[in-house]
């Protein structure tokens, strides 16, 4: 299992700065912690290119 990391931001900096934290693309194993197997499979198939071609009645 991947290690979950956290970033400590000093209070003085947090009040005056904007932080952008980019996450990595989630792997199926990580998604499975929060979603059903069917939903993980759907998320694997869907993209902006395939979204318009989806038959939403069968999803």
PEQUIHU-V932440 format. One record per residue. N is the residue number from 1. SS is DSSP state (H for helix, E for strand, - for the rest). BURIAL is I if it has 24 or more other C-alpha atoms within 12 Angstrom, else O. Layout:
N_SS_BURIAL, N_SS_BURIAL
//
This chain:
1_-_O, 2_-_O, 3_-_O, 4_-_O, 5_-_O, 6_-_O, 7_-_O, 8_-_O, 9_-_O, 10_-_O, 11_H_O, 12_H_O, 13_H_O, 14_H_O, 15_H_O, 16_H_O, 17_-_O, 18_-_O, 19_-_O, 20_-_O, 21_-_O, 22_-_O, 23_-_O, 24_-_O, 25_-_O, 26_-_O, 27_-_O, 28_H_O, 29_H_O, 30_H_O, 31_H_O, 32_-_O, 33_-_O, 34_-_O, 35_-_O, 36_-_O, 37_H_O, 38_H_O, 39_H_O, 40_H_O, 41_H_O, 42_H_O, 43_H_O, 44_H_O, 45_H_O, 46_-_O, 47_-_O, 48_H_O, 49_H_O, 50_H_O, 51_H_O, 52_-_O, 53_-_O, 54_-_O, 55_-_O, 56_H_O, 57_H_O, 58_H_O, 59_-_O
//
